[in-house]
Amino acid sequence: MIEASDSSAAIAALAQTKPEFTLLGFLNDAMAPGERIGGVPVLGPFLSWRELPEDATFVAPLHKAGAMRERVAIVADLGIPEHCWTTIIDPRSAVASDAVIGLGCFVAPFASIGPGACLGSHTVARIGAHVSHDCTVGSFVFIGTNAVVCGYSKLHDGAYIAPSATIRDRCTVGTFAVVGLGSVVSRDVPDFVEVAGSPARRKPGPAGGGQGP
């Protein structure tokens, strides 16, 4: 597992209960090999993925509000082939039979993905998150605990939806935009913008205080 977020512990706990998975450990640029995260060893930095067995597969829960452009670049620069990414769906979640879940995703316990919904690659739906029918969710999107994305909404690549936020039906959240904790979005959110509140309003500056497009 390529680790840099609090989704990692949840994914690790689930992977260790599934007989089809053997959790080898974490890749982490900030910790030394041999250190442990929740009892699971750090194997080395991100780039050491090439030293692992050929049949090793990966998931990269690197999501962090305001830092998604950097995190997307990290994954791209690693050069891990598509067939080496795995998707983990908790059996306690509810995923519609016609929903599409991309490579490298994590769907947490009690999350629900509705009919006709589509999630891109490397997207995370945390505990209790709900993605309603016919939603289109891009890649590297984070949908926080108990967040609700109503029908026909669109979340573009790198969007970050904080816990307990609500996205009204048919709204669009732009690329690398951030929706704050508990916010209620009732109109489209442009790219690279951070909104917060109920109703959600734009905060000054680009999302996360970083650079705009």
N, C-alpha and C positions, 0 to 999 in steps of 0.2 A: 504494500500500500504506500503510495506517495502521499506523505502526511504533512498537513499544515493547517488544520482546522479542527473545531470541536466535533465535526461529524465523524472524525476518525474513530473515536472510542465506540460509537454506536455501530459503525460498520464492522469494526474488529469483533465486537461481541457477537454480532449476528453471524459473521463468517465462521467463527469458532463453533457454532452450533450446527452448521450445515455439513453433512458428511462429504458432499462433493467438493468442499473447499479445504485446503490446508493453508493456513495463514502463516506465511514464511516470516513476515515481520514488516517493519516500517522503513521507508526511505525518508531521511530527514536531513536537511542541510544545516540545521541549527544544533543538532545533538550528535554526540560521538557514537560510533559503532559500539554495540554492547550495552549502551544505556537502554532502559526499558520504558515503555509507555503502556500503562495498565497491564504490566506483566509480559508484554510482547516486545521482543528485542528490536532495536534499531540496527539495520543491516549495513547502512552506509548512507552517503549523500544521494541526491536524486540521480546523478549521472551513473551511479553504480548499478543501475538497472540492467546494464549489458552483462554484468557478471553473474546474474541469476540464471537458474535453469531455463532452457529454451522454452519449456512449456509453462513458465510463470506468466500469470496475467496480473493486471494492475487496475486499481481504481484510485482516482486522484481528487479527494475532497479538499480542494485548495481554496474554497470560497471565503472571501472576506470583503465586507462592505467597503467600497471606495478603492479597492486594490485589485479589481478583477482584470483590468487590462494587463497588469504585471503578471498575474497568476496564469492567464491564458497564454501569455508569451512563454512562461516557464514550461508549460506542458508542450507547446509547439516545438520549442527548442530541444526538448529531450529526444524527439524523433522516434518515439515508440510507435511501432506499426499498429494499424487499426485492429488487427486480429488479436493483439495482446491486451486489449482493454476488456474488462468484464463488467457486467451490470449486476447489481445486487438488489433484489426486491424482497423485502421482508414478507414472510407468509401471512403476517397479521395485517398487511395492507390490503386495499381493495383496488385492483386494477382492471378496468373494463377489458373485455376480450378483444375489442377492436382498437384499443389504445396502442399507440406506437411509442416505445421507449428506446432511446438511442444507446450507443455504446458508452460505457463508463459511468452510467447513472447509478444513483442510490435512491431507492424509495423506502422510507423508514416505516417502522410500525405505526399502524393506524392512519397512515396517509391514504388518500384516495385519488385515483386518476380516472376521470369520467369517460364515457363513450365518445369516440371520435377525437379524443385529445392526442396531441403529439408532443413528445419531449425530445429535444435534441440531445447531443452527446454531452457527457460530463455535467449533467444537471442533477441537483439534489432536491428532493422533497422531504422535509424533515417530519418529525412525529406529528400526526394529526393534520398535516397540510392537506388542502383539498384543491385539486385542479379540476374544474367542472368540464362539462361536455363541450366538445368542439373548440377547445383552447389550443393555441399554437404556442409552444414554449421553445425558445431557441437553445443553443448550446451554452454551457458554463453558467447556467441560471441557478440561483439559490432561492428556494421557496421555504421560508422559515416555519418553525413550529406553530401549528394552528393558523397559519395564513390561509386565506381563501381567495382563489382566483375564479371569478364567475364566468359563465358561459361565453364563448366566442371571443374571449380576451386574447391578446397577443403579448407575450413577453419576449423581447428581442435578446440577442446574445449578450451574456454577461450581466443581465439585470439581476438586481439583488432585492428580494422581497423579505423584509424583516419579519420576525415572529408576530403573529396576531394581526397582521395587516390584511386589508380586504381590497381586492381589485374589482370594481364594478363590471358587470357584463359589457362586452364589446369595447372595453378600454384597451389601449396599447401602452405598454411601458417600454421605453426606448432602450437602445443599446447602452450598456454599462450605467444605466440609471439606477438609483437607489430609492426604495420606498421605506420610510422609517417605521420604527416599532409601533404597532397598533394603528397605523394610518389607514384612512379610508380614501381610496382613489376613485374619483367620480368623473374624471376627464383624462385625456391622454397625457402621458408624461414624456417629454422629449428626451432624445439621447443625451447622455452625460449630465443629467440633472438629478438632484436629490430633492425629494419632497417629504413632508412630514405633517402630521396633524389630521384632524377630521372636521371638514374635508381637507384632504392633503393639499398643501401649498408649497410652492418652490422655496427652497432655502438659498441664501446667497452663495454664489460660486458654483463650480462644477462639483459633481458627486464626490463625496469623500474628501473634499478639499484638494483634489489632484488637478491635473491639467485637463482641459477640454480637448475636443477633437483637433 
